[in-house]
Amino acid sequence: MVKNYSEELKELINKFKDNGFRYAKPVDFLLERISDTKENVEKELIDFKNLKFCEKQERKGETRYTLYYVYSNRKGRVYAIAFEDKIVIVTMFPIGKKTLKKYRKKFIS
């Protein structure tokens, strides 16, 4: 089973939230992919309301956190974020019923 880094993530977000957010990809592309607004995305990342799991990855000399938000049995969302001087949103994408089922087997249950 993979370790959940939610508490570590909450500390980092509370530390960096005043500095704001930066997007690694074009904002319009990411928001169109998930059909949501920039304000809702940033609020969701700060509130942790539907956060079910957080995975930590070391990549190219930086630490990335993959966040799994689950809204129902059929809908969810994945964010990949990193921390520099701001919170960097690397990518985000929606997940559906089949993918949620796969993730539950892996670590959410």
C-alpha positions in Angstrom: 0.0 0.0 0.0 1.2 3.5 -0.9 1.7 6.0 1.9 -0.7 8.9 2.1 1.1 12.3 2.4 -2.1 14.4 3.0 -0.8 16.0 6.3 2.5 17.0 4.8 0.7 18.5 1.8 -1.7 20.5 4.1 1.3 22.0 5.8 3.0 23.0 2.6 -0.2 24.5 1.1 -0.8 26.5 4.2 2.7 27.8 4.0 2.6 28.7 0.3 -1.1 29.8 -0.2 -0.4 33.5 0.4 2.2 33.5 -2.5 -0.5 32.4 -4.9 -0.6 29.9 -7.8 1.3 29.3 -11.0 0.2 27.1 -13.8 2.8 25.0 -15.7 0.6 24.6 -18.7 -1.8 27.1 -20.4 -4.6 27.9 -17.9 -7.3 27.8 -20.6 -6.3 24.3 -21.7 -6.3 22.9 -18.2 -9.6 24.6 -17.2 -11.3 23.4 -20.4 -10.2 19.9 -19.7 -11.9 19.8 -16.4 -14.8 22.2 -17.2 -14.2 24.4 -14.1 -13.1 27.9 -13.2 -9.7 29.1 -11.9 -11.2 30.3 -8.7 -12.9 27.0 -8.0 -9.7 25.0 -8.6 -7.6 27.2 -6.3 -10.3 27.1 -3.6 -10.6 23.4 -3.8 -6.8 23.0 -3.4 -6.8 25.2 -0.3 -9.9 23.6 1.3 -9.1 19.9 1.0 -12.8 19.1 1.1 -12.9 16.1 -1.3 -9.3 15.1 -1.0 -9.1 11.3 -0.6 -5.4 10.6 -1.2 -2.1 12.3 -1.8 0.9 10.6 -3.3 4.5 12.0 -3.3 6.8 11.6 -6.3 10.4 12.7 -6.8 10.8 13.8 -10.4 13.6 15.6 -12.2 15.0 17.0 -9.0 11.7 18.3 -7.7 9.0 16.9 -5.4 5.5 16.5 -6.9 2.3 15.7 -5.1 -0.5 13.9 -6.9 -3.8 14.7 -5.3 -6.9 12.5 -5.8 -10.2 14.2 -5.3 -13.3 12.0 -5.3 -16.8 13.6 -5.6 -18.9 10.5 -6.0 -18.6 6.9 -7.3 -18.5 8.2 -10.8 -16.6 11.5 -10.7 -13.3 12.6 -9.5 -10.3 14.7 -10.4 -6.5 14.4 -10.2 -4.1 17.3 -9.6 -0.3 17.2 -9.9 1.3 20.1 -8.0 4.8 21.1 -6.9 6.1 23.9 -4.7 8.5 26.6 -5.7 8.0 30.2 -4.6 4.3 29.6 -5.4 2.1 26.5 -5.6 2.7 25.2 -9.1 -0.2 23.3 -10.7 1.5 21.0 -13.2 -1.6 19.3 -14.5 -5.2 18.4 -13.7 -7.6 16.0 -15.3 -11.0 14.5 -14.6 -11.3 10.8 -13.8 -14.4 8.6 -14.4 -16.0 5.5 -13.0 -13.5 3.0 -14.4 -10.4 4.9 -13.4 -11.8 5.6 -9.9 -12.3 1.9 -9.5 -8.7 1.2 -10.4 -7.4 3.9 -8.0 -9.6 2.5 -5.2 -8.0 -0.9 -5.6 -4.5 0.7 -5.5 -4.8 2.9 -2.5 -8.0 4.7 -1.7 -10.1 2.0 -0.1 
